[in-house]
């Protein structure tokens, strides 16, 4: 998916993913796979967890980028690259649905 098109899209969290904060780590677990399959558990760093929390179906990717810039010490270009990369990965594992 081209980055230009992705910036203006909105996504919501897929019903096939369960997100939990365990200790100091934020994890995503696909519920359509066996829970014993450790390859299907995904850990998010603090920025990734923040982005996950921002995904609500109403915010565009550019809005999420701006929220990351406001929350963390990062320039918009780096934040956008990181947000787009994470969104791509989340789409790849089926964690997001386009609105």
N, CA, C and O atoms as CSV, one atom per row, in Angstrom:
chain,resi,resn,atom,element,x,y,z
A,1,UNK,N,N,0.855,-1.177,0.000
A,1,UNK,CA,C,0.000,0.000,0.000
A,1,UNK,C,C,0.902,1.242,0.000
A,1,UNK,O,O,1.787,1.355,0.847
A,2,UNK,N,N,0.693,2.153,-0.917
A,2,UNK,CA,C,1.528,3.339,-1.035
A,2,UNK,C,C,1.365,4.236,0.183
A,2,UNK,O,O,0.266,4.399,0.711
A,3,UNK,N,N,2.492,4.821,0.622
A,3,UNK,CA,C,2.467,5.673,1.814
A,3,UNK,C,C,1.541,6.864,1.648
A,3,UNK,O,O,0.851,7.248,2.593
A,4,UNK,N,N,1.515,7.464,0.442
A,4,UNK,CA,C,0.649,8.622,0.209
A,4,UNK,C,C,-0.805,8.283,0.495
A,4,UNK,O,O,-1.510,9.061,1.138
A,5,UNK,N,N,-1.256,7.134,0.024
A,5,UNK,CA,C,-2.635,6.722,0.244
A,5,UNK,C,C,-2.883,6.356,1.699
A,5,UNK,O,O,-3.962,6.616,2.231
A,6,UNK,N,N,-1.906,5.763,2.334
A,6,UNK,CA,C,-2.055,5.293,3.703
A,6,UNK,C,C,-2.215,6.447,4.696
A,6,UNK,O,O,-2.936,6.308,5.684
A,7,UNK,N,N,-1.562,7.568,4.453
A,7,UNK,CA,C,-1.590,8.707,5.386
A,7,UNK,C,C,-3.003,9.203,5.687
A,7,UNK,O,O,-3.287,9.625,6.808
A,8,UNK,N,N,-3.871,9.156,4.711
A,8,UNK,CA,C,-5.219,9.699,4.871
A,8,UNK,C,C,-6.249,8.646,5.283
A,8,UNK,O,O,-7.425,8.966,5.452
A,9,UNK,N,N,-5.824,7.418,5.442
A,9,UNK,CA,C,-6.756,6.347,5.801
A,9,UNK,C,C,-6.996,6.297,7.300
A,9,UNK,O,O,-6.199,6.783,8.103
A,10,UNK,N,N,-8.114,5.696,7.641
A,10,UNK,CA,C,-8.470,5.482,9.045
A,10,UNK,C,C,-8.648,3.981,9.258
A,10,UNK,O,O,-9.133,3.264,8.383
A,11,UNK,N,N,-8.249,3.531,10.428
A,11,UNK,CA,C,-8.336,2.120,10.758
A,11,UNK,C,C,-8.961,1.940,12.127
A,11,UNK,O,O,-8.945,2.839,12.968
A,12,UNK,N,N,-9.510,0.758,12.323
A,12,UNK,CA,C,-10.004,0.374,13.644
A,12,UNK,C,C,-9.337,-0.944,14.007
A,12,UNK,O,O,-8.831,-1.661,13.145
A,13,UNK,N,N,-9.347,-1.242,15.282
A,13,UNK,CA,C,-8.746,-2.482,15.750
A,13,UNK,C,C,-9.632,-3.652,15.332
A,13,UNK,O,O,-10.858,-3.577,15.416
A,14,UNK,N,N,-9.008,-4.710,14.892
A,14,UNK,CA,C,-9.733,-5.901,14.473
A,14,UNK,C,C,-10.278,-6.633,15.694
A,14,UNK,O,O,-9.636,-6.684,16.743
A,15,UNK,N,N,-11.455,-7.189,15.543
A,15,UNK,CA,C,-12.052,-7.989,16.620
A,15,UNK,C,C,-11.301,-9.295,16.823
A,15,UNK,O,O,-11.545,-10.003,17.800
A,16,UNK,N,N,-10.394,-9.623,15.914
A,16,UNK,CA,C,-9.645,-10.871,16.024
A,16,UNK,C,C,-8.357,-10.721,16.834
A,16,UNK,O,O,-7.550,-11.649,16.899
A,17,UNK,N,N,-8.166,-9.550,17.452
A,17,UNK,CA,C,-6.960,-9.287,18.256
A,17,UNK,C,C,-7.372,-8.864,19.657
A,17,UNK,O,O,-8.271,-8.043,19.836
A,18,UNK,N,N,-6.702,-9.437,20.640
A,18,UNK,CA,C,-6.893,-9.033,22.026
A,18,UNK,C,C,-5.616,-8.316,22.464
A,18,UNK,O,O,-4.513,-8.819,22.251
A,19,UNK,N,N,-5.769,-7.148,23.071
A,19,UNK,CA,C,-4.622,-6.379,23.555
A,19,UNK,C,C,-4.649,-6.344,25.076
A,19,UNK,O,O,-5.693,-6.126,25.689
A,20,UNK,N,N,-3.496,-6.561,25.666
A,20,UNK,CA,C,-3.382,-6.547,27.126
A,20,UNK,C,C,-2.063,-5.939,27.550
A,20,UNK,O,O,-1.045,-6.092,26.875
A,21,UNK,N,N,-2.091,-5.249,28.674
A,21,UNK,CA,C,-0.858,-4.787,29.289
A,21,UNK,C,C,-0.510,-5.796,30.367
A,21,UNK,O,O,-1.282,-6.017,31.300
A,22,UNK,N,N,0.648,-6.398,30.232
A,22,UNK,CA,C,1.120,-7.396,31.182
A,22,UNK,C,C,2.429,-6.877,31.764
A,22,UNK,O,O,3.417,-6.705,31.051
A,23,UNK,N,N,2.418,-6.632,33.063
A,23,UNK,CA,C,3.557,-5.998,33.735
A,23,UNK,C,C,3.813,-4.663,33.039
A,23,UNK,O,O,2.932,-3.804,33.015
A,24,UNK,N,N,4.990,-4.481,32.482
A,24,UNK,CA,C,5.308,-3.227,31.794
A,24,UNK,C,C,5.277,-3.391,30.277
A,24,UNK,O,O,5.751,-2.523,29.544
A,25,UNK,N,N,4.721,-4.498,29.815
A,25,UNK,CA,C,4.709,-4.770,28.382
A,25,UNK,C,C,3.282,-4.805,27.853
A,25,UNK,O,O,2.370,-5.285,28.526
A,26,UNK,N,N,3.101,-4.294,26.650
A,26,UNK,CA,C,1.807,-4.276,25.988
A,26,UNK,C,C,1.856,-5.331,24.897
A,26,UNK,O,O,2.717,-5.278,24.019
A,27,UNK,N,N,0.930,-6.300,24.948
A,27,UNK,CA,C,0.965,-7.387,23.978
A,27,UNK,C,C,-0.333,-7.476,23.186
A,27,UNK,O,O,-1.402,-7.098,23.664
A,28,UNK,N,N,-0.211,-7.987,21.964
A,28,UNK,CA,C,-1.346,-8.254,21.089
A,28,UNK,C,C,-1.361,-9.753,20.831
A,28,UNK,O,O,-0.336,-10.350,20.502
A,29,UNK,N,N,-2.542,-10.354,20.985
A,29,UNK,CA,C,-2.683,-11.790,20.762
A,29,UNK,C,C,-3.836,-12.027,19.794
A,29,UNK,O,O,-4.979,-11.682,20.096
A,30,UNK,N,N,-3.550,-12.613,18.637
A,30,UNK,CA,C,-4.644,-12.977,17.725
A,30,UNK,C,C,-5.477,-14.086,18.352
A,30,UNK,O,O,-4.925,-15.093,18.795
A,31,UNK,N,N,-6.796,-13.919,18.397
A,31,UNK,CA,C,-7.632,-14.929,19.041
A,31,UNK,C,C,-8.052,-16.026,18.082
A,31,UNK,O,O,-8.652,-17.014,18.506
A,32,UNK,N,N,-7.755,-15.880,16.812
A,32,UNK,CA,C,-8.117,-16.925,15.861
A,32,UNK,C,C,-7.057,-18.013,15.757
A,32,UNK,O,O,-7.266,-19.026,15.088
A,33,UNK,N,N,-5.913,-17.805,16.421
A,33,UNK,CA,C,-4.869,-18.817,16.442
A,33,UNK,C,C,-4.821,-19.453,17.816
A,33,UNK,O,O,-5.401,-18.940,18.773
A,34,UNK,N,N,-4.132,-20.563,17.904
A,34,UNK,CA,C,-3.985,-21.228,19.203
A,34,UNK,C,C,-3.189,-20.336,20.146
A,34,UNK,O,O,-2.179,-19.757,19.745
A,35,UNK,N,N,-3.628,-20.221,21.379
A,35,UNK,CA,C,-2.938,-19.379,22.355
A,35,UNK,C,C,-1.562,-19.923,22.702
A,35,UNK,O,O,-0.728,-19.195,23.239
A,36,UNK,N,N,-1.313,-21.184,22.405
A,36,UNK,CA,C,-0.002,-21.757,22.703
A,36,UNK,C,C,1.024,-21.442,21.631
A,36,UNK,O,O,2.206,-21.739,21.801
A,37,UNK,N,N,0.588,-20.841,20.525
A,37,UNK,CA,C,1.501,-20.488,19.446
A,37,UNK,C,C,2.180,-19.165,19.777
A,37,UNK,O,O,1.625,-18.097,19.519
A,38,UNK,N,N,3.386,-19.236,20.351
A,38,UNK,CA,C,4.081,-18.025,20.784
A,38,UNK,C,C,4.439,-17.117,19.618
A,38,UNK,O,O,4.662,-15.923,19.815
A,39,UNK,N,N,4.497,-17.661,18.409
A,39,UNK,CA,C,4.774,-16.841,17.242
A,39,UNK,C,C,3.653,-15.881,16.924
A,39,UNK,O,O,3.830,-14.971,16.114
A,40,UNK,N,N,2.502,-16.064,17.544
A,40,UNK,CA,C,1.366,-15.195,17.260
A,40,UNK,C,C,1.136,-14.153,18.347
A,40,UNK,O,O,0.096,-13.494,18.358
A,41,UNK,N,N,2.074,-13.996,19.244
A,41,UNK,CA,C,1.985,-12.975,20.291
A,41,UNK,C,C,2.951,-11.857,19.927
A,41,UNK,O,O,4.124,-12.103,19.644
A,42,UNK,N,N,2.449,-10.634,19.938
A,42,UNK,CA,C,3.242,-9.484,19.509
A,42,UNK,C,C,3.382,-8.495,20.653
A,42,UNK,O,O,2.391,-8.112,21.276
A,43,UNK,N,N,4.614,-8.082,20.929
A,43,UNK,CA,C,4.886,-7.113,21.989
A,43,UNK,C,C,5.102,-5.739,21.359
A,43,UNK,O,O,5.792,-5.610,20.347
A,44,UNK,N,N,4.509,-4.725,21.964
A,44,UNK,CA,C,4.662,-3.350,21.484
A,44,UNK,C,C,5.533,-2.561,22.452
A,44,UNK,O,O,5.404,-2.691,23.669
A,45,UNK,N,N,6.414,-1.747,21.901
A,45,UNK,CA,C,7.180,-0.835,22.741
A,45,UNK,C,C,6.260,0.319,23.162
A,45,UNK,O,O,5.119,0.383,22.704
A,46,UNK,N,N,6.728,1.228,24.021
A,46,UNK,CA,C,5.840,2.310,24.480
A,46,UNK,C,C,5.242,3.161,23.354
A,46,UNK,O,O,4.079,3.558,23.437
A,47,UNK,N,N,6.008,3.440,22.320
A,47,UNK,CA,C,5.476,4.229,21.205
A,47,UNK,C,C,4.438,3.401,20.450
A,47,UNK,O,O,3.381,3.918,20.086
A,48,UNK,N,N,4.726,2.132,20.214
A,48,UNK,CA,C,3.779,1.253,19.544
A,48,UNK,C,C,2.482,1.129,20.320
A,48,UNK,O,O,1.399,1.132,19.735
A,49,UNK,N,N,2.590,1.019,21.650
A,49,UNK,CA,C,1.392,0.932,22.494
A,49,UNK,C,C,0.585,2.230,22.416
A,49,UNK,O,O,-0.645,2.198,22.391
A,50,UNK,N,N,1.273,3.359,22.378
A,50,UNK,CA,C,0.595,4.651,22.249
A,50,UNK,C,C,-0.155,4.730,20.921
A,50,UNK,O,O,-1.306,5.164,20.873
A,51,UNK,N,N,0.509,4.306,19.843
A,51,UNK,CA,C,-0.133,4.309,18.525
A,51,UNK,C,C,-1.350,3.388,18.541
A,51,UNK,O,O,-2.408,3.749,18.026
A,52,UNK,N,N,-1.207,2.203,19.130
A,52,UNK,CA,C,-2.327,1.252,19.214
A,52,UNK,C,C,-3.517,1.900,19.916
A,52,UNK,O,O,-4.657,1.757,19.476
A,53,UNK,N,N,-3.250,2.601,20.993
A,53,UNK,CA,C,-4.323,3.264,21.733
A,53,UNK,C,C,-4.954,4.392,20.920
A,53,UNK,O,O,-6.129,4.704,21.112
A,54,UNK,N,N,-4.198,5.001,20.026
A,54,UNK,CA,C,-4.729,6.086,19.193
A,54,UNK,C,C,-5.618,5.579,18.060
A,54,UNK,O,O,-6.437,6.330,17.531
A,55,UNK,N,N,-5.463,4.328,17.691
A,55,UNK,CA,C,-6.247,3.772,16.587
A,55,UNK,C,C,-7.666,3.546,17.083
A,55,UNK,O,O,-7.926,2.648,17.884
A,56,UNK,N,N,-8.584,4.385,16.588
A,56,UNK,CA,C,-9.961,4.335,17.094
A,56,UNK,C,C,-11.012,4.398,15.985
A,56,UNK,O,O,-12.208,4.488,16.261
A,57,UNK,N,N,-10.566,4.351,14.747
A,57,UNK,CA,C,-11.504,4.397,13.635
A,57,UNK,C,C,-11.842,5.797,13.168
A,57,UNK,O,O,-12.382,5.970,12.075
A,58,UNK,N,N,-11.532,6.801,13.976
A,58,UNK,CA,C,-11.854,8.172,13.575
A,58,UNK,C,C,-10.612,8.985,13.213
A,58,UNK,O,O,-10.708,9.962,12.470
A,59,UNK,N,N,-9.474,8.599,13.717
A,59,UNK,CA,C,-8.239,9.344,13.435
A,59,UNK,C,C,-7.569,8.827,12.166
A,59,UNK,O,O,-7.447,7.621,11.950
A,60,UNK,N,N,-7.138,9.773,11.334
A,60,UNK,CA,C,-6.327,9.425,10.169
A,60,UNK,C,C,-4.901,9.163,10.651
A,60,UNK,O,O,-4.529,9.542,11.761
A,61,UNK,N,N,-4.122,8.517,9.810
A,61,UNK,CA,C,-2.728,8.233,10.151
A,61,UNK,C,C,-1.977,9.529,10.447
A,61,UNK,O,O,-1.149,9.562,11.357
A,62,UNK,N,N,-2.248,10.590,9.700
A,62,UNK,CA,C,-1.558,11.868,9.949
A,62,UNK,C,C,-1.914,12.414,11.330
A,62,UNK,O,O,-1.084,13.060,11.970
A,63,UNK,N,N,-3.131,12.165,11.795
A,63,UNK,CA,C,-3.527,12.611,13.136
A,63,UNK,C,C,-2.781,11.816,14.209
A,63,UNK,O,O,-2.372,12.361,15.234
A,64,UNK,N,N,-2.613,10.526,13.954
A,64,UNK,CA,C,-1.872,9.688,14.899
A,64,UNK,C,C,-0.410,10.123,14.932
A,64,UNK,O,O,0.201,10.191,15.999
A,65,UNK,N,N,0.145,10.417,13.759
A,65,UNK,CA,C,1.519,10.934,13.695
A,65,UNK,C,C,1.658,12.190,14.544
A,65,UNK,O,O,2.613,12.320,15.310
A,66,UNK,N,N,0.713,13.110,14.413
A,66,UNK,CA,C,0.762,14.357,15.185
A,66,UNK,C,C,0.653,14.086,16.688
A,66,UNK,O,O,1.295,14.767,17.487
A,67,UNK,N,N,-0.150,13.103,17.071
A,67,UNK,CA,C,-0.266,12.741,18.486
A,67,UNK,C,C,1.056,12.184,19.012
A,67,UNK,O,O,1.446,12.473,20.144
A,68,UNK,N,N,1.743,11.389,18.195
A,68,UNK,CA,C,3.050,10.843,18.585
A,68,UNK,C,C,4.050,11.981,18.763
A,68,UNK,O,O,4.810,11.991,19.731
A,69,UNK,N,N,4.054,12.925,17.852
A,69,UNK,CA,C,4.964,14.077,17.955
A,69,UNK,C,C,4.688,14.860,19.235
A,69,UNK,O,O,5.618,15.331,19.891
A,70,UNK,N,N,3.416,14.997,19.589
A,70,UNK,CA,C,3.053,15.736,20.797
A,70,UNK,C,C,3.395,14.995,22.081
A,70,UNK,O,O,3.603,15.621,23.120
A,71,UNK,N,N,3.455,13.676,22.022
A,71,UNK,CA,C,3.682,12.862,23.218
A,71,UNK,C,C,5.150,12.493,23.435
A,71,UNK,O,O,5.597,12.351,24.573
A,72,UNK,N,N,5.891,12.340,22.349
A,72,UNK,CA,C,7.279,11.884,22.421
A,72,UNK,C,C,8.217,12.908,21.795
A,72,UNK,O,O,7.795,13.765,21.019
A,73,UNK,N,N,9.471,12.807,22.140
A,73,UNK,CA,C,10.486,13.715,21.615
A,73,UNK,C,C,10.957,13.198,20.256
A,73,UNK,O,O,11.986,12.530,20.151
A,74,UNK,N,N,10.182,13.522,19.218
A,74,UNK,CA,C,10.473,13.027,17.877
A,74,UNK,C,C,9.995,14.051,16.856
A,74,UNK,O,O,8.991,14.731,17.067
A,75,UNK,N,N,10.724,14.154,15.748
A,75,UNK,CA,C,10.332,15.085,14.691
A,75,UNK,C,C,9.247,14.420,13.831
A,75,UNK,O,O,9.181,13.193,13.764
A,76,UNK,N,N,8.402,15.216,13.178
A,76,UNK,CA,C,7.288,14.665,12.401
A,76,UNK,C,C,7.701,13.640,11.340
A,76,UNK,O,O,6.997,12.651,11.137
A,77,UNK,N,N,8.820,13.860,10.669
A,77,UNK,CA,C,9.240,12.946,9.610
A,77,UNK,C,C,9.555,11.547,10.161
A,77,UNK,O,O,9.184,10.537,9.564
A,78,UNK,N,N,10.232,11.508,11.287
A,78,UNK,CA,C,10.570,10.223,11.912
A,78,UNK,C,C,9.320,9.567,12.478
A,78,UNK,O,O,9.132,8.358,12.345
A,79,UNK,N,N,8.466,10.364,13.111
A,79,UNK,CA,C,7.222,9.828,13.664
A,79,UNK,C,C,6.367,9.231,12.555
A,79,UNK,O,O,5.807,8.148,12.721
A,80,UNK,N,N,6.263,9.921,11.435
A,80,UNK,CA,C,5.450,9.419,10.323
A,80,UNK,C,C,6.011,8.111,9.784
A,80,UNK,O,O,5.258,7.168,9.536
A,81,UNK,N,N,7.306,8.046,9.603
A,81,UNK,CA,C,7.937,6.817,9.119
A,81,UNK,C,C,7.639,5.665,10.070
A,81,UNK,O,O,7.263,4.577,9.636
A,82,UNK,N,N,7.805,5.907,11.363
A,82,UNK,CA,C,7.579,4.856,12.363
A,82,UNK,C,C,6.106,4.444,12.433
A,82,UNK,O,O,5.802,3.255,12.525
A,83,UNK,N,N,5.200,5.406,12.392
A,83,UNK,CA,C,3.767,5.097,12.445
A,83,UNK,C,C,3.357,4.301,11.206
A,83,UNK,O,O,2.633,3.313,11.317
A,84,UNK,N,N,3.815,4.725,10.030
A,84,UNK,CA,C,3.481,4.008,8.801
A,84,UNK,C,C,4.024,2.575,8.827
A,84,UNK,O,O,3.354,1.641,8.387
A,85,UNK,N,N,5.233,2.416,9.343
A,85,UNK,CA,C,5.824,1.081,9.448
A,85,UNK,C,C,5.003,0.196,10.385
A,85,UNK,O,O,4.715,-0.956,10.061
A,86,UNK,N,N,4.628,0.735,11.543
A,86,UNK,CA,C,3.834,-0.043,12.492
A,86,UNK,C,C,2.458,-0.371,11.914
A,86,UNK,O,O,1.989,-1.502,12.047
A,87,UNK,N,N,1.815,0.590,11.283
A,87,UNK,CA,C,0.506,0.336,10.675
A,87,UNK,C,C,0.632,-0.780,9.637
A,87,UNK,O,O,-0.221,-1.666,9.569
A,88,UNK,N,N,1.675,-0.738,8.844
A,88,UNK,CA,C,1.905,-1.786,7.853
A,88,UNK,C,C,2.062,-3.152,8.497
A,88,UNK,O,O,1.524,-4.143,8.002
A,89,UNK,N,N,2.792,-3.206,9.592
A,89,UNK,CA,C,2.976,-4.472,10.304
A,89,UNK,C,C,1.661,-4.948,10.915
A,89,UNK,O,O,1.342,-6.136,10.855
A,90,UNK,N,N,0.900,-4.029,11.501
A,90,UNK,CA,C,-0.387,-4.396,12.090
A,90,UNK,C,C,-1.367,-4.883,11.025
A,90,UNK,O,O,-2.132,-5.817,11.265
A,91,UNK,N,N,-1.346,-4.261,9.867
A,91,UNK,CA,C,-2.175,-4.725,8.758
A,91,UNK,C,C,-1.735,-6.126,8.318
A,91,UNK,O,O,-2.560,-6.980,7.994
A,92,UNK,N,N,-0.436,-6.337,8.316
A,92,UNK,CA,C,0.105,-7.621,7.905
A,92,UNK,C,C,-0.294,-8.788,8.795
A,92,UNK,O,O,-0.397,-9.921,8.325
A,93,UNK,N,N,-0.519,-8.520,10.074
A,93,UNK,CA,C,-0.927,-9.598,10.991
A,93,UNK,C,C,-2.436,-9.637,11.190
A,93,UNK,O,O,-2.947,-10.434,11.977
A,94,UNK,N,N,-3.146,-8.771,10.471
A,94,UNK,CA,C,-4.611,-8.769,10.579
A,94,UNK,C,C,-5.141,-8.093,11.816
A,94,UNK,O,O,-6.260,-8.378,12.244
A,95,UNK,N,N,-4.354,-7.192,12.410
A,95,UNK,CA,C,-4.768,-6.516,13.646
A,95,UNK,C,C,-5.651,-5.301,13.397
A,95,UNK,O,O,-6.277,-4.784,14.323
A,96,UNK,N,N,-5.702,-4.844,12.146
A,96,UNK,CA,C,-6.474,-3.639,11.827
A,96,UNK,C,C,-7.443,-3.895,10.682
A,96,UNK,O,O,-7.198,-4.728,9.809
A,97,UNK,N,N,-8.542,-3.164,10.707
A,97,UNK,CA,C,-9.502,-3.138,9.615
A,97,UNK,C,C,-9.642,-1.693,9.158
A,97,UNK,O,O,-9.718,-0.776,9.976
A,98,UNK,N,N,-9.676,-1.499,7.847
A,98,UNK,CA,C,-9.852,-0.141,7.325
A,98,UNK,C,C,-11.290,0.302,7.558
A,98,UNK,O,O,-12.229,-0.483,7.431
A,99,UNK,N,N,-11.440,1.585,7.905
A,99,UNK,CA,C,-12.773,2.151,8.137
A,99,UNK,C,C,-13.262,2.729,6.826
A,99,UNK,O,O,-14.368,3.267,6.763
